[in-house]
Amino acid sequence: MKSAKPIAAAVLLTLLGASFSASAYDADWKRGRIYYRSVCTSCHVAMPVGSINPSAKTMAEWSSYIQADKHAKGKDTVKQYVSKSYRASIKSANKAAEKFAEVPDQELLDDIKAFLIKGAKDGEAPASCS
């Protein structure tokens, strides 16, 4: 019976440690806003598509768009424009790409999604691309 207490304590500590290390990333909508406005909007303005305001879609539409990962009507992916390799390719001409060069791809994508959801038509603070 005495050996059961140290084993139970070790199991409890292991489970407790695992719950802290498995915590999800808390997206930073402000960082997402900077990247979206500096990288996404600047590219869209230069293209025939024009800028796309976050308030142009609902939260569900933005979530679906990010989940589908199809950009330019499926010609490429959203993740491509958030990747470290893409940021490296434009960092000499784009300060935001340079600033966020080492941010993990998924974190930056989550940040952008958080900004789009917050600024969506039915979001907490509908936003434009100004």
C-alpha positions as CSV (number, residue, x, y, z in Angstrom):
1,M,0.0,0.0,0.0
2,K,2.8,2.4,0.8
3,S,4.2,2.2,-2.8
4,A,0.8,3.2,-4.2
5,K,1.1,6.8,-2.9
6,P,4.3,7.7,-4.7
7,I,2.9,6.1,-7.9
8,A,-0.3,8.0,-7.6
9,A,1.6,11.2,-7.0
10,A,3.8,10.6,-10.0
11,V,0.7,9.9,-12.2
12,L,-1.0,13.1,-10.9
13,L,2.1,15.2,-11.6
14,T,2.5,13.7,-15.1
15,L,-1.2,14.5,-15.9
16,L,-0.9,18.0,-14.5
17,G,2.2,18.7,-16.5
18,A,0.6,17.3,-19.7
19,S,-2.4,19.6,-19.3
20,F,-0.2,22.7,-19.1
21,S,2.0,21.7,-22.1
22,A,-1.0,20.9,-24.3
23,S,-2.6,24.3,-24.0
24,A,-3.8,25.8,-27.3
25,Y,-2.3,28.8,-28.9
26,D,-4.3,32.0,-28.0
27,A,-4.5,33.8,-31.4
28,D,-3.4,37.4,-31.5
29,W,-5.9,39.3,-33.6
30,K,-3.8,42.5,-33.5
31,R,-0.8,40.7,-35.1
32,G,-3.3,39.2,-37.6
33,R,-4.6,42.7,-38.4
34,I,-1.1,44.0,-39.0
35,Y,-0.2,41.1,-41.4
36,Y,-3.6,41.2,-43.2
37,R,-3.4,45.0,-43.8
38,S,0.2,45.0,-44.7
39,V,0.6,41.9,-46.7
40,C,-2.8,40.6,-47.9
41,T,-4.4,44.0,-48.6
42,S,-1.3,45.4,-50.3
43,C,-1.3,42.5,-52.7
44,H,-5.1,42.6,-53.3
45,V,-5.0,46.3,-54.1
46,A,-2.4,45.7,-56.7
47,M,-4.5,42.9,-58.3
48,P,-7.8,43.4,-60.3
49,V,-9.7,41.9,-57.3
50,G,-9.1,45.0,-55.2
51,S,-9.0,45.1,-51.4
52,I,-11.2,42.7,-49.4
53,N,-12.5,44.2,-46.2
54,P,-12.9,41.8,-43.3
55,S,-16.5,43.1,-42.9
56,A,-17.3,41.8,-46.4
57,K,-18.0,38.3,-45.0
58,T,-19.6,36.9,-42.0
59,M,-17.7,35.0,-39.3
60,A,-19.0,31.7,-40.7
61,E,-17.9,32.6,-44.2
62,W,-14.3,33.6,-43.0
63,S,-14.1,30.4,-41.0
64,S,-15.1,28.3,-44.0
65,Y,-12.7,30.2,-46.3
66,I,-9.8,29.6,-43.9
67,Q,-10.8,25.9,-43.4
68,A,-11.1,25.3,-47.1
69,D,-7.7,26.8,-47.7
70,K,-8.5,27.9,-51.2
71,H,-7.3,31.2,-52.4
72,A,-7.9,32.8,-55.8
73,K,-10.9,30.5,-56.5
74,G,-8.8,27.4,-55.8
75,K,-5.8,28.3,-57.9
76,D,-3.6,28.3,-54.8
77,T,-3.9,28.1,-51.0
78,V,-4.3,30.6,-48.2
79,K,-1.5,28.9,-46.3
80,Q,0.9,29.6,-49.1
81,Y,0.6,33.4,-48.4
82,V,1.2,32.8,-44.7
83,S,4.2,30.5,-45.0
84,K,7.7,31.4,-43.9
85,S,8.9,30.9,-47.5
86,Y,6.4,33.4,-48.8
87,R,7.3,35.9,-46.1
88,A,11.0,35.4,-46.9
89,S,10.3,36.1,-50.6
90,I,8.7,39.4,-49.9
91,K,10.4,40.6,-46.8
92,S,12.7,43.1,-48.6
93,A,9.7,44.9,-49.9
94,N,7.3,44.4,-47.0
95,K,8.1,45.3,-43.4
96,A,5.3,43.1,-41.9
97,A,6.7,40.1,-43.7
98,E,10.1,40.9,-42.4
99,K,8.8,41.5,-38.8
100,F,6.9,38.2,-38.7
101,A,9.5,36.2,-40.6
102,E,10.1,33.7,-37.8
103,V,6.5,33.3,-36.6
104,P,5.3,29.7,-37.1
105,D,2.9,29.5,-40.1
106,Q,0.0,28.1,-38.1
107,E,0.2,30.8,-35.4
108,L,0.2,33.5,-38.1
109,L,-2.8,31.9,-39.8
110,D,-4.6,31.7,-36.5
111,D,-3.8,35.4,-35.9
112,I,-5.2,36.4,-39.3
113,K,-8.3,34.2,-38.7
114,A,-8.9,35.9,-35.3
115,F,-8.7,39.3,-37.0
116,L,-11.1,38.3,-39.8
117,I,-13.6,36.8,-37.3
118,K,-13.4,39.9,-35.0
119,G,-13.8,42.2,-38.0
120,A,-16.4,40.2,-39.9
121,K,-19.8,41.6,-40.9
122,D,-21.3,40.0,-37.8
123,G,-18.2,40.1,-35.7
124,E,-17.3,41.9,-32.5
125,A,-15.9,44.9,-34.3
126,P,-16.6,45.0,-38.1
127,A,-13.5,46.3,-39.8
128,S,-12.4,47.8,-43.0
129,C,-9.0,47.6,-44.6
130,S,-8.0,51.2,-43.9
